[in-house]
């Protein structure tokens, strides 16, 4: 049941996002579009409540409950950035706004950008850990909660790997090609689109 609900929440996320952006830019109803976009967090609340009820009704804690915690953590850590990125592209393609700025491609600007993205992963791991710990306390049976405990390691392993990738940009910053560096380009943000 929980896996189906996670899939439904993911489908709902993209459906609400598409509907919100369509209302904002195609139908010229910005308030309605914003209201739809603001409903996105309700999907995570539904998933959280369903997971808690599943555990309360005596379900054996397993990988599906851990995956639900990671999904919610990821959405908290990266959901806003994803919606903002897609909104910028929709504003450009559908609303006539200038092309959104892409991430910096080179140097320390890229390292700072990658660190900011990693902070979203770190936030997601922290949220998932808190939810998993609450579930462990809720189950209150060390013999039944070992699968939940292992998901904390999964969350922090993902954050650690992503952190190493972000650190690599600081240690080995990507240099702009000679033609771009002579023209003074490539160190800042680049325009995306046509």
N, C-alpha and C positions, 0 to 999 in steps of 0.2 A: 504494500500500500504506500509506503513512504517513497519508494523509488518512483512510482507513478505520480505521486504528488510533486516530487522534485521536477519531474519532466513537465508536469502541468504548469508549475511555477515558471519554469524556463520559457515555455511556450507563451504563457501569459505575459511574461516580461517583454518579449519581443512584440506580442500583439498590442499591448498597451503602448509600447514605444512607437510602433508604427502608427497607431491610431492618434496618439498625441501629436506626433510630428505632422501627420496628414491634416489634423484639425488646425494646427498652428500655421502651416504654410500653404496647403492646398485650398482649404476651406476658409482661410482668413479668420479663424476663430481662436485667437491666441489664449484667451482665458480658459476655454474648454480644453484646448491642447495642454495647457499647463496643469489643469486639474487632472487630466488623464496621466500625465507624467508624474504628478505627485502621488498617484495611487500605487506606483511601483512598490514602495516599501510595504504596502498592505499584503502583498504576495508573500513576503518573508514572514510577516506576522502570522499569516494563515499556516505556513509551513511549520513555524515554531509551535503554534498551538496544537496542530495535528500531531506533531512528534511527541509533545508532552502528553497529550491524551492517549496516544498509542502506548507509551510507557506506563501511564497510569492504569490502563486497562489490562496490564499484565504482560504486554509483549516482551519477548526476550530481547534485551539490548543487543544490537548487532551492527553490521557495517552500514546499514541504511540510515540509522540514527546518526552515526558519525559523519556520513556523507551529507546529511541534512545540515549538520552544524557547519561543515566546511562550505557548503553552498551559501548559507546565510552569511558566514564570515566573508567570503569572496564578494558577495553582493554589497556588503557594508563597505569593504575596502576599495572596491573598484567600480561599483555601480554608478556613482555620481560622475566619475570621470568618463565612463562609457557613454552615459546619456548626454553629457556635455559635448563630447566629441561628435556623436551622431547628430546632435542638434546643430552644431556648427556646419556640418556637411549638408544637412537638410536646408538650413538657411541659405547656403550658397546655391545648391542645386534647384531648390524649389522657391526660395524667397528672394533671389537676386542679390544676396549679400556677397561681399568679397569672399574669396576662397579662404578657408580657415588656415591659420598658421600650423604647420606640421612641427614635429619635434625637432630640436636642433640636431644636426647631423654630426658635428665634430667637436672636439676639444672638451673643455671643462663645462661648457653649456650642456653638452650631451650627458656628461657625468652627473650634473645636477638634475637633469630631467629623469635619468634612469633611477637615481636615488629617490626622487619623488614618487615614481611608480612603485618602487620597492616598499616605500612607506605604506602604500595601499595594501600590499601583500602582508606586511607586518601587522597592520590593523586587522586584516582579515584573519590572520593566525591568532591574534589576541582575542577577537570576538569568538572565534570557533572554540578556543581553549576555555573561555568563560562558559560558553553554552555547554560544552562537554562536561566541565566540572560540575555545573548545576545539575546536569542529567545524572552524573555519578552520585551526587549527594541525594538526588531524588530517588534513584533506584535503591540506594543504601544497602547494597549487597556486593561486597568485593568479588565474590565468585561470579556474579552476573555482569559486572561492569568492566571486565578486562578489555573487551572489544572497544568500548568507548575510550578507555585510557590509551589504547594504541593509536587512535585517531589524533590525539594531541601531538604525538611524534610526527605523524604525517603532515600536520599543519606547520609545525616548526621546521621540518625538513624542507618543505617547499619554500618557506620564508628564507631559510638559510641558503638554499641554492640560488634563489633570486637575489639575495644579498651579495653572494659571491659574483654573480654576473654584474650587478651594479658597481661593485668594488673594482672589477676589472676595467670599467670605463674610467675610473680615477687613476688606476695604476698605469694603464696603457691607453691614454686618450687617442681616439681616432683622429688622424691628421687629415686636413682638407687636401685634395689634390692640388698640385702646384698651380694649375691654371686658376682654380678658385681662390687659393690663398693669396695669389698676386692681385686679384681683383678685390680682395677683402670680403669675399663671400664665404658662405659655408660654416661660419662660426656661430651665427645666430639662428633664428628660426626661419624656416623656409615656407613659402606658400605652397599649398597643396591644391591640385586641381588644374584646370586648363588655363 
